[in-house]
């Protein structure tokens, strides 16, 4: 069984691929890689897979970042590797921009989720705590009319001794100065619920405070990391510009030397052809 032919990218294939990546920006939405792969296959008439396309883009970026313009000169014309370098620079910028925006959005989503969760917990606890306790019928003491028996009341003119000796019918209950259970129950429950509500809210407040402090630390660290990446990007950009200027100057010198050689050859030819 013959092995399948291994597909290779030419300089023209690279340019087609990089143009599509720069145009579609699949780093913003990963589904766009399918569009990139389909258009590359249609343009090159080579059956590149989606994985092959993505890996080749990463491969080109790694080599260009490591070796710079020197690697691009190994194949193709000057116009081709100038275009290739520009496309690689654009794709690298898109990659970095996506990484920064992606992390920022994830951090913001996690913060919103935490805030919504805390609000839901607080609302649920508040509803549970503030729900009134209604005494049942069984908890209300029932007194029949036969329970209360007549009590002899002292006359206004009677002495203290006669009032102290007023007979009470045995078995008749004395009215207690304390409140009835039907009224003390809800008050006791309300006090207990208020204390529970205060402790719960205090706990939520402390936890929210710690989470805010943690998020602020994460935010400062993220800002610092982004600043470092921007500084690194600026330094790399300056290095590339300096390298490009140096290459342009070298090219100018080579052109000048070639012109001098051409002039010398023309002078020699004129001297030879003179009679």
GITAPE-V186859 format. One record per backbone hydrogen bond with DSSP energy under -0.5 kcal/mol. NH is the residue of the N-H (numbers start at 1). CO is the residue of the C=O. If there is no record, write none. Layout:
NH|CO / NH|CO
This chain:
10|8 / 14|10 / 15|11 / 16|12 / 17|13 / 18|14 / 19|15 / 20|16 / 21|17 / 22|18 / 23|19 / 24|20 / 25|21 / 28|25 / 29|25 / 32|29 / 33|30 / 34|31 / 35|31 / 36|32 / 37|33 / 38|34 / 39|35 / 40|36 / 41|37 / 42|38 / 43|39 / 44|40 / 45|41 / 48|46 / 53|49 / 54|50 / 55|51 / 56|52 / 57|53 / 58|54 / 59|55 / 60|56 / 61|57 / 62|58 / 63|59 / 64|60 / 65|61 / 66|62 / 67|63 / 68|63 / 68|64 / 70|67 / 71|68 / 72|68 / 73|69 / 74|71 / 75|72 / 81|77 / 82|78 / 83|79 / 84|80 / 85|81 / 86|82 / 87|83 / 88|84 / 89|85 / 90|86 / 91|87 / 92|88 / 93|89 / 94|90 / 95|91 / 96|92 / 97|93 / 98|94 / 99|95 / 100|96 / 101|97 / 102|98 / 103|99 / 104|100 / 105|101 / 106|102 / 107|103 / 108|104 / 109|105 / 110|106 / 111|107 / 112|108 / 113|109 / 114|110 / 115|111 / 116|112 / 117|113 / 118|114 / 119|115 / 120|116 / 121|117 / 122|118 / 123|119 / 124|120 / 125|121 / 126|122 / 127|123 / 128|124 / 129|125 / 130|126 / 131|127 / 131|128 / 134|132 / 135|133 / 140|136 / 140|137 / 141|139 / 143|141 / 147|144 / 148|144 / 149|147 / 152|167 / 153|151 / 158|155 / 163|159 / 164|160 / 165|161 / 166|163 / 172|169 / 183|180 / 184|180 / 185|181 / 187|183 / 188|184 / 189|185 / 190|186 / 191|187 / 192|188 / 193|189 / 194|190 / 195|191 / 196|192 / 197|193 / 198|194 / 199|195 / 200|196 / 201|197 / 202|198 / 203|199 / 204|200 / 205|201 / 206|202 / 207|203 / 208|204 / 209|205 / 210|206 / 211|207 / 212|208 / 213|209 / 214|210 / 215|211 / 216|212 / 217|213 / 218|214 / 219|215 / 220|216 / 221|217 / 222|218 / 223|219 / 224|220 / 225|221 / 226|222 / 227|223 / 228|224 / 229|225 / 230|226 / 231|227 / 232|228 / 233|229 / 234|230 / 235|231 / 236|232 / 237|233 / 238|234 / 239|235 / 240|236 / 241|237 / 242|238 / 243|239 / 244|240 / 245|241 / 246|242 / 247|243 / 248|244 / 249|245 / 250|246 / 251|247 / 252|248 / 253|249 / 254|250 / 255|251 / 256|252 / 257|253 / 258|254 / 259|255 / 260|256 / 261|257 / 262|258 / 263|259 / 264|260 / 265|261 / 266|262 / 267|263 / 268|264 / 269|265 / 270|266 / 271|267 / 272|268 / 273|269 / 274|270
